[in-house]
Each structure stands twice: as C-alpha cells, then as structure tokens.
Amino acid sequence: MAVLHENQSLEQIAQRLHGLREEIHAQCQLIARELDKADRMNRPAIFAAQTRITHQIHQLRQLIPQFDAAYHAAGETLEVDGDARQIRPPDWLAFSAQVGLMRNWANGWNTVQARISEQCPPRRRSLEYQREKAGPVHTAALDAADRTMAQLLCVLAPNQPSAATGRAGYGTQTGLSQSEFMALALACWRVLKAQDRHERTRFLDVGCGVGLQVLSALQFFDEAYGLERDPDCAQAARDLFSNAGAPKAGVLEGEARNFASYDMFDAIHICLPLKASRELRELEDYVIASARPETLLIVGHAGFAPRAEALGCARLSTRLYLTGTAPRKATSLRRKAELIGTNVTPESTPLRSVWEPILQASRRRGY
C-alpha cells in the first residue's frame, strides 16, 4: 500500500501521484493499440492491463486523501480583516487543482472499463437491415416512423413537378423507406471507419428531391449533398436545410447523367426512378464509371443486383455495393466493418484525461 510519510514535501507527493498517472497512461496506450487491431487484438494483454490499472487506481485513491490531509496541514492561519483565514503556499494551491482532476478521472474508470468490454472480446454485427428480427413493438414503431416521413415528404414537395422534370423523364419519388435508408447510411458509416476514413466524409443523393434524405445523412457523414435537376425541388431542399440549421448540407443543381464530380464523394445514393429503364441503366453506368474506386453505392431498387458484378461493383449487403472492387476484397472489408460499433451519437468534448488513448481508439471503432 502506498503511504505518505509525515513531513513529505509537495515535490515528493507530486512525484508519487504523477508516477501513478504515467503508469496508468502507459497501460491505456497499450489497451488502445490492441483495440485498434479489432479481431487480432490480444485479449489477455488487455485484461492484464485493466487489472494493473485497477490496482493503480486503488493506490491513487489511497494517496489522494493523504494529500488532502497534508494540504490542510500546510496552511497557516492568519487574521484578515478581523476574520481567521487559512493561507496556503501558492505551489500547494496549484497542485491541489491537478489532484482534483486526478480524482475526477479516477472516478471514471468504471465507465471506461464498460467501453472496453463492448469491444473485447470482439463481436460481429451484420451490416444488413434485418427488420424481420425486430420485435413487434419495434417493428410497429418503425412502420409509424416511415409513414410519418412519407407524409412529411408530401408536405414539403412542390405541388406540381416543373416542366424540366417532365422533359428529363423523371418519375415520382419512390424507393427506400426512411428506416431502410437510415440502416444503409449507418452501414456506410461503419464501412468508412473500417477503411480508416474518419474525417471529411461526403455523401451524395442523386435525385434528392426536397432533401429529406440528405438531411438524414448528416447523422452519419460530415457533409451531405443532393443532386437535383428540378429547380422547384432544389429550392425546396435549400429551404429545408436553411430552416433546419444544416450548413453542412447542400444542393447541386444539374442533370445526373452528365454531372462531372461524382469522384468527390465517399458514398452515393441512387434512388432516382426514371420512367425508362434504359435511362436508369445509363445513369448507373455513368455514376459508376465516374466515381472513385471503393466508393460506397446505395442503390434503391432490386434490379441493379444482376448487373452489379459486370459493372465492377462488389456487394457488401442488400442494396449496398463498393465500386471498382473485387468480391474477395469486399468480403474482407465487410468482415472488418462488422466489428465496427454503432455509436454514432456525437460526444461532447470532455476535458482531456488519462483515458484519452482508450476513448480515441473506441471512437475510431464506433464505440
């Protein structure tokens, strides 16, 4: 057990506390390195490091009260304006604030351990949208949410399609339900993390209409854009993004079959029902030829599946593909993505602590 001897100097106390902090930090770095290895992580090494940290936290919790006692004993009682006040040396006051921070992050060890246990041992979670596995209550809630989004689309959409829409051969907006789209967008987010693409991720919705799915995509991507030929729909989408306070959402007006910048995006959603199937195939061919290799492709209709392999698109899950990728490589990436968590909730930025290596590694892996 760590014991403070009487009359120890502040420097001696500080050395012992800082020594413990450095030991804990070294174990955190070890755990973070192993978590980054996913299915190759050394589980015994992680468990051993956790045990060492638990022992070091126990020592720290014994030292802090002893520091508190020494801190109070270091004060000198003086009379100030008729009141008795205890005055402490400035170096003790400054170090007391550091000890307070140590006390706070020591109290957070249980929460950090829970974060580790979510990842070790590693568990696979399918990329598939498995609605049939949801319970009846959950399924009813999803159905109600999808109906509500369909109603909202009707409210937001312009009353009449413009003349430009009719000339271009576009049909009505149909395709994926909102819950299906969100599940696929989450799958994209997990695949991007498996590809070590964590920042400046960009999504494009081809034929975005009034922009509801563009706005939804911001839950998973840093930036989201819609490509829209119809000027009325494009303006409705701009209004939606402005009213929603979504500066990272945007509308690009233009014809999908000659848009020149598909290679700027990490994930592309094609759910643009054209009246002629030939025109839809032309659109798919053009998007795939223009996109970067290993771009994620969400295709909202089942008719694309028989053509995917011939177009060089490997299947990751139902309606989710990877452009310019061999099936074997896509399978390897899918298995890696299945180990990525599903915690997409933005975290407030806490004060940096000794746990930062573990927390950063966890965020990289979706936990």
LINUR-V204472 format. One record per residue. RES is the residue in three letters. PHI is phi as a letter, one per 30 degrees, with the letter a starting at -180 (none if undefined). NEAR is the number of other C-alpha atoms within 12 Angstrom. Layout:
RES&PHI&NEAR ; RES&PHI&NEAR
//
This chain:
MET&none&12 ; ALA&d&22 ; VAL&b&19 ; LEU&d&26 ; HIS&d&16 ; GLU&d&16 ; ASN&i&16 ; GLN&d&20 ; SER&d&19 ; LEU&d&31 ; GLU&d&16 ; GLN&d&18 ; ILE&d&32 ; ALA&d&29 ; GLN&d&18 ; ARG&d&28 ; LEU&d&36 ; HIS&d&24 ; GLY&d&20 ; LEU&d&31 ; ARG&d&31 ; GLU&d&22 ; GLU&d&25 ; ILE&d&36 ; HIS&d&28 ; ALA&d&24 ; GLN&d&32 ; CYS&d&39 ; GLN&d&27 ; LEU&d&30 ; ILE&d&42 ; ALA&d&37 ; ARG&d&27 ; GLU&d&31 ; LEU&d&39 ; ASP&d&35 ; LYS&d&26 ; ALA&h&34 ; ASP&d&23 ; ARG&c&19 ; MET&d&23 ; ASN&d&23 ; ARG&d&25 ; PRO&e&16 ; ALA&d&23 ; ILE&d&31 ; PHE&d&24 ; ALA&d&17 ; ALA&d&29 ; GLN&d&35 ; THR&d&20 ; ARG&d&23 ; ILE&d&33 ; THR&e&26 ; HIS&d&22 ; GLN&d&31 ; ILE&d&34 ; HIS&d&22 ; GLN&d&27 ; LEU&d&38 ; ARG&d&29 ; GLN&d&23 ; LEU&d&32 ; ILE&d&33 ; PRO&d&24 ; GLN&d&27 ; PHE&d&40 ; ASP&e&25 ; ALA&d&20 ; ALA&d&26 ; TYR&d&32 ; HIS&d&19 ; ALA&d&21 ; ALA&d&24 ; GLY&d&20 ; GLU&b&14 ; THR&d&15 ; LEU&b&13 ; GLU&c&11 ; VAL&b&10 ; ASP&h&7 ; GLY&i&7 ; ASP&c&9 ; ALA&d&12 ; ARG&b&13 ; GLN&c&17 ; ILE&c&19 ; ARG&c&21 ; PRO&e&18 ; PRO&e&14 ; ASP&d&18 ; TRP&d&25 ; LEU&d&22 ; ALA&d&16 ; PHE&d&25 ; SER&d&28 ; ALA&d&17 ; GLN&d&21 ; VAL&d&30 ; GLY&d&22 ; LEU&d&21 ; MET&d&33 ; ARG&d&28 ; ASN&d&23 ; TRP&d&27 ; ALA&d&33 ; ASN&d&21 ; GLY&c&21 ; TRP&d&32 ; ASN&d&18 ; THR&d&16 ; VAL&d&31 ; GLN&d&27 ; ALA&d&17 ; ARG&d&29 ; ILE&d&38 ; SER&d&22 ; GLU&d&24 ; GLN&c&40 ; CYS&b&34 ; PRO&d&23 ; PRO&d&28 ; ARG&b&19 ; ARG&d&22 ; ARG&b&21 ; SER&d&26 ; LEU&d&35 ; GLU&d&28 ; TYR&d&26 ; GLN&c&18 ; ARG&d&19 ; GLU&d&12 ; LYS&d&12 ; ALA&d&14 ; GLY&d&12 ; PRO&d&12 ; VAL&d&12 ; HIS&d&16 ; THR&d&17 ; ALA&d&16 ; ALA&d&16 ; LEU&d&23 ; ASP&d&20 ; ALA&d&17 ; ALA&d&19 ; ASP&d&21 ; ARG&d&17 ; THR&d&17 ; MET&d&23 ; ALA&d&23 ; GLN&d&16 ; LEU&d&19 ; LEU&d&28 ; CYS&d&21 ; VAL&d&15 ; LEU&d&25 ; ALA&d&30 ; PRO&e&24 ; ASN&d&13 ; GLN&b&16 ; PRO&d&24 ; SER&d&22 ; ALA&d&14 ; ALA&d&20 ; THR&d&29 ; GLY&d&16 ; ARG&d&15 ; ALA&d&25 ; GLY&i&25 ; TYR&d&33 ; GLY&c&25 ; THR&d&24 ; GLN&d&31 ; THR&b&23 ; GLY&k&27 ; LEU&d&29 ; SER&d&29 ; GLN&d&31 ; SER&d&30 ; GLU&d&30 ; PHE&d&37 ; MET&d&32 ; ALA&d&31 ; LEU&d&38 ; ALA&d&45 ; LEU&d&37 ; ALA&d&44 ; CYS&e&47 ; TRP&e&41 ; ARG&d&43 ; VAL&d&46 ; LEU&d&38 ; LYS&d&37 ; ALA&d&29 ; GLN&d&28 ; ASP&i&22 ; ARG&c&23 ; HIS&c&24 ; GLU&b&16 ; ARG&h&19 ; THR&d&32 ; ARG&b&36 ; PHE&c&43 ; LEU&b&46 ; ASP&c&47 ; VAL&d&48 ; GLY&i&46 ; CYS&d&50 ; GLY&i&45 ; VAL&d&40 ; GLY&j&41 ; LEU&d&42 ; GLN&d&47 ; VAL&d&46 ; LEU&d&40 ; SER&d&36 ; ALA&d&40 ; LEU&d&36 ; GLN&d&29 ; PHE&b&39 ; PHE&b&38 ; ASP&d&31 ; GLU&b&29 ; ALA&b&39 ; TYR&b&45 ; GLY&c&49 ; LEU&c&43 ; GLU&b&39 ; ARG&d&36 ; ASP&d&37 ; PRO&d&28 ; ASP&d&27 ; CYS&d&37 ; ALA&d&35 ; GLN&d&28 ; ALA&d&29 ; ALA&d&39 ; ARG&d&34 ; ASP&d&25 ; LEU&d&30 ; PHE&d&29 ; SER&d&18 ; ASN&d&13 ; ALA&d&18 ; GLY&i&14 ; ALA&c&26 ; PRO&d&20 ; LYS&c&27 ; ALA&c&36 ; GLY&a&37 ; VAL&b&41 ; LEU&c&32 ; GLU&d&28 ; GLY&l&24 ; GLU&d&28 ; ALA&d&39 ; ARG&d&31 ; ASN&b&20 ; PHE&d&26 ; ALA&c&19 ; SER&b&25 ; TYR&d&37 ; ASP&d&24 ; MET&d&23 ; PHE&c&34 ; ASP&d&40 ; ALA&b&49 ; ILE&b&49 ; HIS&c&46 ; ILE&c&45 ; CYS&b&38 ; LEU&c&40 ; PRO&d&33 ; LEU&c&30 ; LYS&d&19 ; ALA&c&15 ; SER&d&18 ; ARG&d&14 ; GLU&d&20 ; LEU&d&30 ; ARG&d&27 ; GLU&d&19 ; LEU&d&31 ; GLU&e&40 ; ASP&e&25 ; TYR&d&23 ; VAL&d&40 ; ILE&d&41 ; ALA&d&25 ; SER&c&25 ; ALA&d&30 ; ARG&d&24 ; PRO&e&27 ; GLU&i&35 ; THR&d&40 ; LEU&d&48 ; LEU&b&47 ; ILE&c&46 ; VAL&c&42 ; GLY&d&32 ; HIS&b&29 ; ALA&d&18 ; GLY&d&19 ; PHE&d&30 ; ALA&e&26 ; PRO&d&16 ; ARG&c&20 ; ALA&e&31 ; GLU&d&21 ; ALA&d&18 ; LEU&d&26 ; GLY&i&28 ; CYS&c&39 ; ALA&c&37 ; ARG&d&38 ; LEU&c&42 ; SER&a&33 ; THR&e&29 ; ARG&i&37 ; LEU&b&41 ; TYR&b&43 ; LEU&b&42 ; THR&d&38 ; GLY&h&27 ; THR&b&28 ; ALA&d&23 ; PRO&e&23 ; ARG&d&15 ; LYS&d&20 ; ALA&d&31 ; THR&d&21 ; SER&d&20 ; LEU&d&33 ; ARG&d&34 ; ARG&d&26 ; LYS&d&33 ; ALA&d&38 ; GLU&d&34 ; LEU&c&37 ; ILE&d&43 ; GLY&d&36 ; THR&b&33 ; ASN&d&22 ; VAL&c&27 ; THR&d&14 ; PRO&d&16 ; GLU&c&12 ; SER&d&7 ; THR&d&10 ; PRO&d&14 ; LEU&d&12 ; ARG&d&16 ; SER&b&28 ; VAL&d&34 ; TRP&d&38 ; GLU&e&26 ; PRO&e&27 ; ILE&d&39 ; LEU&d&34 ; GLN&d&29 ; ALA&d&32 ; SER&d&37 ; ARG&d&29 ; ARG&d&35 ; ARG&c&42 ; GLY&i&38 ; TYR&b&31
//
